[in-house]
């Protein structure tokens, strides 16, 4: 076993990893299970920004006492876009963090200094095997096989990497959302497990009875699952992608949509707050008094306006189209 200070390892292929008894305390393999509903929810919930029109104006307000250092920290974040526009960089950064928080509960990034180019590259790394102990971030890397195309595979030893705290940015899921999702996922797991359980109620045809009568009411089965789904997602507001059902009123759908969007905006704003805090902290390693604050502009939907729409909806003072248009704004 090797113990040393180093940058995080970006190993990710569990098929080449040897998980021993000790390793299992730090590295958890994902259980293979049917998680249809949870995957749908996670994908829907992580879409924090809706508008495809990127010319609508600035989405974020940025206040910093050193714009040059801020550009140095953000200018080399790996994004899909060739031009490192600050607005697009922050937008994609927030979306990626949200995806990691929803699936794993935390997200990690590391600042790599390029001294030759005098640049800083910010890259994500997996939260698997990361332990925070007395303010230090420790990465547990199990024994693994490194494959080479021009020579034999290499067996690498187990490692304990002590990461430089001043270079690590950590993001955590807000407690309120974490508890909400934990309770919801328990029920979604049960629904997914029994999603196709109704097939067990089909009578098998026999030679004597090739067309058996089945008295099982599959409509009741479907209705029970749908009711269970809506009860499980009451706090999150997710509709399970059930659009246009005649069983629901427009009022019901709009109240749900407002609640779902409010939870998304809560997560968005919490990520922006953590982003500001983490950037300010790691930036102090380059300039002691560095600080930055990032928040959304009026181009983005706000929780305050959603609360206002909810009150107006209860009073029948707002149309459904106005609510839908606002919830899918940006």
C-alpha positions in Angstrom: 0.0 0.0 0.0 1.3 3.5 -0.9 0.4 6.5 1.2 1.4 9.9 -0.3 0.3 13.4 -1.1 -0.9 13.7 -4.7 -3.5 14.9 -7.2 -6.6 12.8 -7.4 -6.6 9.6 -9.4 -9.2 9.5 -12.2 -9.6 5.7 -12.1 -13.2 4.8 -12.9 -13.4 1.3 -14.6 -14.5 -1.0 -11.8 -14.0 -4.0 -14.1 -10.3 -3.6 -13.7 -10.4 -3.0 -10.0 -9.9 -5.6 -7.3 -12.2 -4.8 -4.4 -11.0 -6.4 -1.2 -12.6 -6.6 2.2 -11.0 -3.4 3.4 -11.7 -1.6 0.1 -15.4 -2.4 0.4 -15.5 -0.1 3.5 -14.7 2.9 1.2 -15.8 1.8 -2.2 -19.4 0.9 -2.8 -20.4 -0.9 -6.0 -23.8 0.2 -7.4 -26.3 -2.5 -7.1 -27.8 -3.7 -10.4 -31.5 -3.2 -10.1 -34.5 -2.0 -12.0 -34.6 1.8 -11.3 -36.7 3.0 -14.2 -38.6 5.7 -12.2 -35.5 6.9 -10.3 -33.5 7.3 -13.5 -36.3 9.3 -15.1 -36.7 11.5 -12.1 -32.9 12.2 -11.8 -32.7 13.1 -15.4 -35.7 15.5 -15.2 -34.6 17.0 -11.9 -31.1 17.8 -13.1 -32.4 19.9 -16.0 -32.1 23.2 -14.1 -32.0 25.5 -17.2 -34.6 25.1 -19.9 -34.2 27.9 -22.4 -32.2 26.9 -25.5 -31.9 30.6 -26.5 -28.6 31.7 -25.2 -28.9 35.2 -26.5 -31.5 36.3 -24.0 -28.9 38.3 -21.9 -26.7 37.6 -18.9 -28.0 34.8 -16.7 -25.6 35.5 -13.8 -24.4 38.4 -11.7 -20.8 38.1 -10.8 -19.1 40.4 -8.2 -15.4 39.9 -7.6 -12.5 41.9 -6.3 -10.2 40.4 -9.0 -11.7 39.8 -12.4 -8.3 38.6 -13.8 -8.0 35.9 -11.2 -11.6 34.9 -11.7 -11.1 34.6 -15.4 -8.0 32.5 -14.7 -10.0 30.1 -12.5 -13.0 29.9 -14.8 -11.4 30.3 -18.2 -10.0 26.8 -18.4 -13.0 24.8 -17.0 -13.6 21.9 -19.4 -16.9 22.6 -21.1 -18.6 21.5 -24.3 -18.2 25.0 -25.8 -15.2 26.1 -27.7 -15.5 29.6 -26.5 -15.2 29.9 -22.7 -17.9 32.4 -22.2 -18.3 33.0 -18.4 -22.1 32.7 -18.6 -22.0 29.3 -20.4 -19.1 28.1 -18.2 -21.1 28.8 -15.0 -24.3 27.3 -16.5 -22.7 24.1 -17.5 -20.7 23.9 -14.2 -24.0 24.2 -12.2 -25.7 21.5 -14.4 -22.8 19.1 -14.0 -22.7 19.6 -10.2 -26.4 19.1 -10.0 -26.2 15.8 -11.8 -23.5 14.5 -9.5 -25.4 15.7 -6.4 -28.6 14.0 -7.4 -26.9 10.7 -8.1 -24.2 10.6 -5.5 -24.9 13.4 -3.0 -21.6 15.2 -3.6 -19.4 16.5 -6.3 -15.6 17.1 -6.4 -13.3 19.3 -8.5 -9.6 19.8 -8.4 -7.5 22.7 -9.6 -4.5 21.7 -11.7 -1.8 24.3 -12.0 -0.1 24.6 -15.4 3.0 26.6 -14.4 4.5 26.7 -17.9 1.3 28.2 -19.4 0.5 30.1 -16.1 -3.0 28.6 -16.2 -5.3 26.8 -13.9 -7.4 23.9 -15.2 -10.4 22.8 -13.2 -11.5 19.2 -13.6 -14.0 17.0 -11.9 -13.1 13.6 -10.3 -15.3 10.9 -8.9 -16.5 11.0 -5.3 -16.1 7.2 -5.1 -13.5 6.4 -2.4 -13.3 10.0 -1.1 -13.2 10.4 2.7 -13.0 13.7 4.5 -11.0 13.4 7.7 -10.1 16.3 10.0 -10.5 18.8 7.1 -8.4 16.7 4.7 -9.7 14.9 1.6 -8.4 11.3 1.3 -8.8 9.2 -1.8 -8.8 5.5 -1.4 -7.7 3.8 -4.6 -7.9 0.0 -4.7 -5.6 -2.4 -6.5 -6.3 -2.2 -10.2 -5.0 -3.3 -13.6 -3.7 -0.7 -16.0 -4.0 -1.8 -19.6 -1.4 -1.0 -22.3 -1.8 -1.7 -26.0 2.0 -2.1 -26.6 3.0 -4.2 -23.6 1.6 -6.4 -20.8 -1.0 -5.1 -18.4 0.4 -3.5 -15.3 -0.8 -4.4 -11.8 -1.0 -1.2 -9.6 -0.9 -1.4 -5.8 -3.5 0.0 -3.4 -3.1 3.7 -2.8 -4.2 6.3 -0.2 -3.9 9.7 -1.7 -3.9 12.8 0.5 -5.3 15.6 -1.6 -4.3 19.2 -1.2 -7.2 20.8 0.5 -6.5 24.2 -1.1 -7.0 22.7 -4.5 -10.2 20.7 -3.9 -13.7 22.0 -4.4 -16.4 20.0 -2.7 -20.2 20.4 -3.2 -22.9 18.8 -1.1 -26.6 18.2 -1.6 -28.7 20.5 0.6 -30.0 18.6 3.6 -33.7 19.4 2.9 -33.5 18.1 -0.7 -31.3 15.1 0.4 -34.0 14.0 2.9 -36.8 14.5 0.4 -35.0 12.4 -2.3 -34.1 9.7 0.2 -37.7 9.2 1.2 -38.9 9.4 -2.4 -36.3 6.9 -3.7 -37.4 4.2 -1.2 -40.9 4.2 -2.6 -39.6 4.5 -6.2 -37.4 1.5 -5.6 -40.4 -0.6 -4.6 -42.4 0.6 -7.6 -39.6 -0.3 -9.9 -39.2 -3.7 -8.3 -42.8 -4.6 -8.9 -43.3 -2.6 -12.1 -44.1 -5.7 -14.2 -45.5 -7.8 -11.3 -48.9 -7.9 -12.9 -47.6 -10.5 -15.3 -47.7 -13.0 -12.4 -51.5 -12.8 -12.4 -51.8 -14.1 -15.9 -53.2 -17.7 -15.9 -51.2 -20.1 -17.9 -53.0 -21.6 -20.8 -53.3 -25.4 -20.8 -54.4 -28.0 -23.2 -57.6 -28.5 -21.3 -58.2 -24.7 -20.9 -56.4 -22.8 -23.7 -58.2 -19.5 -22.9 -58.3 -19.2 -19.1 -60.5 -16.6 -17.6 -58.7 -13.9 -15.7 -60.6 -12.0 -13.1 -57.7 -9.8 -12.1 -58.4 -6.1 -12.8 -55.3 -4.7 -14.4 -56.8 -1.2 -14.3 -56.9 -1.3 -10.5 -53.2 -2.4 -10.5 -52.2 0.5 -12.8 -54.3 3.0 -10.8 -52.7 1.8 -7.5 -49.2 2.3 -8.9 -50.0 5.7 -10.2 -51.5 6.8 -6.9 -48.4 5.5 -5.1 -46.1 7.3 -7.4 -48.0 10.6 -6.9 -47.9 10.2 -3.1 -44.2 9.4 -3.1 -43.4 12.5 -5.3 -45.7 14.9 -3.5 -42.9 16.9 -1.9 -40.8 17.0 -5.0 -43.7 17.7 -7.4 -42.5 15.3 -10.1 -45.3 14.1 -12.4 -43.6 10.9 -13.5 -43.8 12.1 -17.1 -47.5 11.3 -17.1 -48.8 14.0 -19.5 -52.4 14.6 -20.5 -54.1 12.3 -18.0 -57.8 12.8 -17.8 -57.7 11.8 -14.1 -55.8 15.0 -13.2 -57.0 18.6 -13.3 -55.0 21.5 -14.7 -54.9 23.0 -11.2 -53.3 19.8 -10.0 -50.7 19.8 -12.7 -49.8 23.5 -12.3 -49.4 23.2 -8.5 -47.2 20.2 -9.1 -45.1 22.0 -11.7 -44.6 25.0 -9.4 -43.5 22.7 -6.6 -41.1 20.8 -8.8 -39.6 23.9 -10.3 -39.2 25.5 -6.8 -37.2 22.5 -5.7 -35.0 22.8 -8.8 -34.4 26.5 -8.2 -33.6 25.8 -4.5 -30.9 23.4 -5.7 -29.7 25.8 -8.4 -29.3 28.7 -5.9 -27.6 26.4 -3.3 -25.1 25.3 -5.9 -24.4 28.9 -6.8 -23.9 29.8 -3.2 -21.5 26.9 -2.7 -19.8 27.7 -6.0 -19.1 31.3 -4.8 -17.8 30.0 -1.4 -15.6 27.4 -2.9 -14.2 29.7 -5.6 -13.4 32.3 -3.0 -11.7 29.7 -0.8 -9.5 28.2 -3.4 -8.8 31.6 -5.0 -7.2 32.7 -1.7 -4.4 30.3 -2.5 -3.5 32.7 -5.4 -4.5 36.0 -3.7 -5.2 36.2 0.0 -8.1 38.7 -0.2 -9.8 37.1 -3.2 -13.6 36.9 -3.1 -16.4 36.3 -5.6 -20.2 36.1 -5.4 -22.3 34.6 -8.2 -26.1 34.8 -8.3 -28.8 34.6 -10.9 -30.2 37.6 -12.7 -33.8 38.5 -13.5 -33.4 36.5 -16.8 -33.7 33.4 -14.6 -36.9 32.3 -12.9 -37.0 33.0 -9.1 -38.4 31.2 -6.1 -40.1 34.4 -5.0 -42.0 34.7 -8.3 -43.0 31.0 -8.1 -44.4 31.6 -4.6 -46.4 34.6 -6.0 -47.8 32.5 -8.9 -48.8 29.8 -6.4 -50.8 32.2 -4.4 -52.4 33.7 -7.5 -53.3 30.2 -8.8 -55.1 29.4 -5.5 -57.1 32.6 -6.0 -57.8 31.8 -9.7 -56.0 35.0 -10.7 -53.5 33.5 -13.1 -53.8 31.4 -16.3 -52.2 28.0 -16.7 -50.2 29.1 -19.8 -48.5 31.9 -17.8 -47.4 29.4 -15.1 -46.1 26.9 -17.7 -44.3 29.5 -19.7 -42.6 30.9 -16.5 -41.6 27.5 -15.2 -39.9 26.7 -18.4 -38.2 30.1 -18.7 -34.4 29.7 -19.0 
